[in-house]
Amino acid sequence: MEDLKFRRIVSSRHRVEFLAFSSSKRWGTLLGACFGDYSVRLYDCSGNEEAVLLACFTEHASNVWGLCFSSDGSLLASCSSDKQLIVYSVDQVSVLKVLTLHSGTVWSCKFTSQKLLASASEDCTVKITSVNTGDVSSTVSFNLPLESLDISKEKELMCVSASRYGKVWILASQESKPIEVYSSEVGVHAVQFIRDNKDTEYLVVSTQSHAILVYLMTDVLVNASCNSPPAFVLEGHCNIIWRFCSISNECSTTLISASGDKTVRFWDLITRKCVHVLRYFQGSLDPNSQILACDFIQGKEDYSKLSIGTYDGCIYIGNLVE
């Protein structure tokens, strides 16, 4: 990780809530970001200097909690406390559709491979919606408010969590009964699927005790039992772990965790050890600022990029040489 050099590309007066990378035929490397002023911003990060702001969308009326790109990079979606999901055309840099589907805060959203939009809400439901028509094709109801959601890229598995209530479920299909993976008095924060260099799929969960639980999905699906034990646990953070992303190559897979303890940690999933800790970013306006967001994009040339977002409104990008 000595090759990872960061530069500050954005400075804002408002905290960075969420970051999402994508690639576009028209724009190249894109970064979507939502800020504490309720804005959603789209940046061109193809160059090596400051990011170029392509658009600043201000349609949301309250906190924006999540962003996601479609797999082909043509669509961007955001979700908010204003109960709305907004879908944007990346090529046209414009608002495509405003969806009011939920009766509570929409905490998380993800596109499926078929460009359907999944959303998890305070109203205890997950809704699967057609972006083209705006019609809800499926609703899955739970008995607790939902906060985090992710969809695996290959098997279309879905994980959802009632974070404050210490519950995490897996849905193998929209019609199947949810598998309760985690149930504890200790709440959770982030949930995310990752795939290693050998094509093995994991579910990664961060808990309020600042641990990272790593579940092997083959075990979860075979056992289909309540409160499945994790394959292993990663410990080292001393505050909330807000976000995950991962890096894979032929030799290894590295999990990256961004935390309120002001660090970003790199975990080798083979050795199950922390191999690097980032504690300070050159040019930081506040070295003590919490790290709230991160995302990674695999480069097509000779490097890949890691983005970091902080409470003091800064976004940093590091080029990781392959």
Buried (B, 14 or more C-beta within 10 A) or exposed (E): EEEBEBBBBBEBEBBBBBBBBBBBEEBEBBBBBBBBBBBBBBBBBBEEEBBEEBBEBEBBEEBBBBBBBBBBBBBBBBBBBBBBBBBBEBEEBEBBBEBEBBEBBBBBBBBBEEBBBBBBBBBBBBBBBEBEEBEBEEEBEBEBBBBBBBBBBEBBBBBBBBBEBBBBBBBBEBEEEBBBBBBBEEBBBBBBBBBBBEEBBBBBBBBBEBBBBBBBBEBBBEEBEEEBBBBEEBEBBEEBBBBBBBBBEEEBBBBBBBBBBBBBBBBBBEEEEBEBEBEEBEEBEEEEBBBBBBBBBBBEEEBBBBBBBBBBBBBBBBBBEE
